[in-house]
């Protein structure tokens, strides 16, 4: 017989945003009865999330520290005309670790995997098997809503975790190797050394379309590993996807598309960096914000998260302008020049950029000098971003 489940907070979607909210509530508010509902078999799915040390405020590191699987003190970037090492911490979280920590922290009944959600309201969740969750408040974290209200391009990727026959020789991550052939927009390869003989290699594109061709991308990864002199023993894991790079649009219309008056977090709330598509810094901030809320009712959670997402959207107009320049002002095969110029700048500025905290001086520095794109097209792209 269908059951009715009662709780204080129901989190719909067990990805990064939902998992972090569940952990933050459990650790700061152990009295709150939580349910996290995920259609897949585990929290986090099949993903790898990476971030810079400056992406997470020192006061919030209690939330991410137990999740970190790999960490480095510096990282490399390489372009046709620029190569440098930046002395800044870089970390990675594997989805299997998120799943382990969430299950260890929450009571067994609170983690509801393999449960498909049909509908969510501010105070209820309807499941495909007929069960219903009645909550004081619901937070929807199920991924992007209808994107029709936004103007965007795509950052798409395909990666493989590789076990090598011999040591790879990487001392630190190569987070952007743009010396590769420029195909389908701005292309770069990303390589993370997990151990002396294990490396994660990802082929990434800033593309006009979200289309992925895993066999073709897999062949390019094989070509890259061969060029490095690496001999692959086996493929441990694969992942791929496409993330929006937002150039403009109507925030309120996008929010409504995700559900009227329902509290939202993660991509469903538009909480990701417009240009990099990074979601972890915002997911951490959101989780900490929710854990500190005195009122966890559906209406209060909606106000809290709507206002947070709206103010974040307004502060990031500059990044949407840069995204428009990347996609609208530069020829696809020349987009790398914008990032090449960016990586000549001060490391602290670069860190603030990724964290979404660029100062006014940073913004002026980023757009000063001769642009690496035609001036007329740059002006048109800037105008489009303000529509």
Secondary structure, 3 states (H helix, E strand, C coil): CCCEEEEEEEEECCCHHHHHHHHHHHHHCCCCCEEEEECCCCCCCCCEEEEEHHHCCHHHHHHHHHHCCEEECCEEEECCCCEEEECCCEEEEEHHHHHHHHHHHCCHHHEEECCCEEEECCCEEEECCCCEEEEEEEEECCCCCCHHHEEEEEEEEEEEEEEECCCCCCCCEEEEECCCCCCCCEEEEEEEEEECCEEEEEEEEEECCCCCCHHHHHHHHHHHHHHCCCCEEEEEEEEEEEEEEEEEECHHHHHHHCCCCCEECHHHHCCCCCCCCCCHHHHHHHHHHHHCCCCCCHHHHHHHHHHHHHHHHHHCHHHHHHHHHHHHHCCHHHCHHHHHHHCCCCHHHHHHHHHCCCCHHHHHHHHCCCCCCCHHHHHHHHHHHCC
